[in-house]
Amino acid sequence: MTPCRVCSKEIASPAYEAPAPALTSIMTLLDIPTRVFICDGCGHAQCDEIPDIKGFYDTGYRISLSSEDHDQIFAVKPDGTVIYRTDHQAEISRNLLNLSQGAKLLDYGAAKATTLRKMVAARPDIEPHVFDVSADYAPAWEGWIAPDAQATYEAPKEWAGRFDAAMSHFVIEHVADPVGFISGIRKLLKPHGTLLLSMPDVSANPGDMTVADHVNHFSEASLRRALAAGGFEVSVLDTTSFPGAFFVVAVRSETPVKEEQDADLVRQAVDRGLEICDFWRVSAGGLEKQAANFRGRKAAIYGAGFYGSWIFSRIGKDVEVTAFLDQNPNMQNATHFGHPVTAPTAIAEDAEALFIGLNPLKARAALDNMPYLHKPGLELVWLDS
């Protein structure tokens, strides 16, 4: 029996299991199995903690530190213009927080605090503060964050009740105690202070269900339950501004919050979670067959992100991977799992298959805009086929 991290109800058995290796969000492989548990009490899905989780985030989780301008692609416009993730996050955050003049804003789990930096560039009146559980990012804060506005490992006692608002982007999915995490931020806010959280929406981005270090996979039902338990009232829950993610604004409550659980919302979350688990079970079996079909033959993988990396973890020993293809110029001309990352137009002529490592809900539409990948002799292999 495994207790739910949100509502504490015991979960009898995993809804999904896969043998090692497990893949992390920073594209490293761990020698552990993947197990997903789904709570029918609040609609939360969760995975086992990874080994030495504190050490992983202290010294191993060096996100975006590979280069000064490293960023992820959020979208590509029809004219080829790239929209980067932190630019979009900064715009959403400014709009949702609607901060007053001179507001004290805390980026909790800040990493390099790129989103915060872009917000401050647009709003120089904001007083920025940063906190992270690793000191690796401190050099990125120097020169624009005051020394007494920086903290690592533990928030200073004098920060209690200091902040008008706090934001935490794509952090809560990593923490073993999400309700405690929310409660901890609450203590740092002024009465009726505002919290902005972002996290993956596994319903719209099913790959998140198998990310080893994403130990929480929130549904709307479990997110509302966790925020209530942490002392917040939800004012905005946005699922459209950043497709594949939740952006939620909540206000610190000065009285206990009772979240009335919506049974239909919980049931929808459970059903969708089980559907996603079934998808990965079928996809793994399909990839095993395709790996046997293309054993010893040359193939490329489209996407050097999570989906493409997961495909590689399943076929890399059997298929001769020529390259990863990716539109992100910050990833091109590098290597990934020892293989070159190239622009999609540079696919090798002798590649016989292209494994599509994209969100299956969007993959076919994305490839429709790349006619040069639809050519005789190149078989496209989809995760959902």
Secondary structure, 3 states (H helix, E strand, C coil): CEECCCCCCEECCCCEEECCCEECCCCCEECCCEEEEECCCCCCEEECCCCCHHHHHHHHCCCCCCCCCCCCEEEECCCCCEEEHHHHHHHHHHHHHCCCCCCEEEEECCCCCHHHHHHHHHCCCCEEEEEECCCCCHHHHCCCCCHHHEEECCCCHHHCCCEEEEEEECCHHHCCCHHHHHHHHHHHEEEEEEEEEEEECCCCCHHHHHECCCCEECCHHHHHHHHHHCCEEEEEEECCCCCCEEEEEEEECCCCCCCCCCHHHHHHHHHHHHHHHHHHHHHHHHHHHHHHHCCCCEEEEECCCHHHHHHHHHHCCCCEEEEEECCCCCCCCCEECCEEEECHHHCCCCCCEEEECCCCCCHHHHHHCCHHHCCCCCEEECCCC
